[in-house]
Amino acid sequence: MEANMKMRAKLTGYITEVKVIISHPMDTGRKKDDFGQLIPVHFIQLVTATLNDKPVLEMQWGTGISKNPYLTFRIKGAKVNDKIAVNWVDNLGKTGSGDILVMAS
Amino acid sequence: MQRREFLKLLTGAIAAIMLPINALAAVWNKAAFEANKLADAEKGLAVDSETSSKEIEIIAPDRAENGAIVQIEITSRIPNTESISVLVEHNPTVLIGNFVFSNGALPYLVTRIKMAETSDIKIIVKAGDSYFTASKNVVVLENGCG
């Protein structure tokens, strides 16, 4: 999978804060291009975040999430070097994924 | 092969592909996400009755210059929060996203949303069989839903 995601996971005390940016147009299907043609709807629908392969956050998104979606979430109980992964699928069936190890802050 | 059987096979294949990413989450809630009225979106989310709660904190700007990117931070202090739904009442489609927490994830999120015009952001928290809500109004100076 191409580099479509940036991730960071930092453990402070008992809480791991994960930040994610996904490159994606999140087109609503209502906007026109420079030639007056409607840009077809294209957006991420399902996103799953896992900690060591166990789901921690499962998301359904609509077109109202901004372009290049940004997300912060927090997990209790993760340790340094635990693996956090994010997988997504959009309305055209395209997928993306990324993972990162938890770092001490 | 009959068309019907082929379609059945195809559906099965798609379901199998979707399974890893989608093992616990329900499939994408089309009815709720395509709703253009708040009441219809909530119906799609199966929210029957709701209680306003001060235990939901919404941090969002009072005024947004550009509705294309409005950052919101949501915290639920309601015990046993299972999910947080984000809705924008005056958007062409009301439901922005649904976030389901498990295995140690805290009922907290930051994300960036589109707002077509000045509107309330409505948060719905599901805890057990109950739904709790809070709202925050954001004045939008430039439409972000093109």
Contacts between the chains, C-beta under 8 A, distances in Angstrom:
chain1	res1	chain2	res2	distance
A	15	B	106	7.1
A	28	B	92	7.6
A	28	B	114	7.5
A	28	B	145	6.3
A	28	B	146	7.2
A	30	B	92	6.7
A	30	B	145	6.8
A	30	B	146	6.3
A	31	B	146	4.1
A	45	B	28	4.5
A	46	B	18	8.0
A	46	B	21	6.0
A	46	B	22	6.0
A	46	B	25	6.5
A	46	B	28	5.9
A	48	B	21	5.2
A	48	B	22	7.4
A	48	B	25	6.8
A	49	B	105	7.7
A	51	B	103	6.5
A	51	B	104	7.0
A	54	B	103	5.0
A	55	B	23	7.2
A	55	B	24	5.6
A	55	B	102	5.9
A	55	B	103	6.5
A	56	B	101	7.1
A	56	B	102	6.1
A	56	B	103	5.0
A	56	B	104	6.3
A	56	B	105	4.0
A	57	B	99	6.4
A	57	B	100	7.0
A	57	B	101	6.0
A	57	B	102	7.7
A	57	B	105	5.0
A	57	B	109	8.0
A	58	B	24	6.0
A	58	B	25	3.9
A	58	B	99	7.8
A	58	B	100	4.4
A	58	B	102	7.4
A	59	B	25	7.7
A	59	B	97	6.0
A	59	B	98	6.7
A	59	B	99	5.2
A	59	B	100	7.2
A	60	B	25	6.7
A	60	B	26	7.7
A	60	B	28	5.4
A	60	B	29	5.8
A	60	B	33	7.3
A	60	B	97	6.5
A	60	B	98	4.5
A	61	B	96	7.5
A	61	B	97	4.6
A	62	B	33	4.3
A	62	B	93	5.8
A	62	B	95	5.3
A	62	B	96	5.8
A	62	B	97	6.4
A	63	B	93	6.3
A	63	B	114	7.6
A	64	B	86	8.0
A	64	B	88	6.3
A	64	B	91	5.7
A	64	B	93	6.6
A	64	B	95	7.3
A	64	B	96	3.8
A	64	B	97	7.3
A	64	B	113	5.4
A	64	B	114	5.0
A	64	B	145	7.6
A	65	B	96	6.3
A	65	B	97	5.8
A	65	B	111	6.6
A	65	B	112	7.3
A	65	B	113	6.2
A	65	B	114	7.4
A	66	B	68	6.2
A	66	B	69	4.8
A	66	B	70	7.7
A	66	B	111	7.9
A	66	B	112	4.0
A	66	B	113	6.0
A	66	B	114	5.6
A	66	B	144	7.8
A	67	B	68	7.1
A	67	B	69	7.9
A	69	B	111	7.0
A	69	B	112	7.2
A	70	B	71	7.7
A	70	B	110	7.4
A	70	B	111	6.1
A	70	B	112	4.8
A	71	B	109	6.8
A	71	B	110	6.9
A	71	B	111	5.2
A	72	B	73	7.9
A	72	B	108	8.0
A	72	B	109	6.6
A	72	B	110	3.7
A	72	B	111	7.6
A	73	B	105	6.2
A	73	B	106	7.6
A	73	B	108	6.7
A	73	B	109	5.5
A	73	B	110	7.9
A	74	B	105	7.1
A	74	B	106	4.3
A	74	B	108	5.1
A	75	B	104	5.2
A	75	B	105	5.3
A	75	B	106	6.9
A	76	B	104	4.7
A	76	B	105	7.9
A	76	B	106	6.0
A	77	B	104	4.1
A	78	B	104	7.2
A	87	B	20	7.6
A	87	B	21	4.9
A	88	B	21	7.6
A	89	B	18	7.1
A	89	B	21	5.7
A	89	B	22	7.9
A	95	B	21	7.4
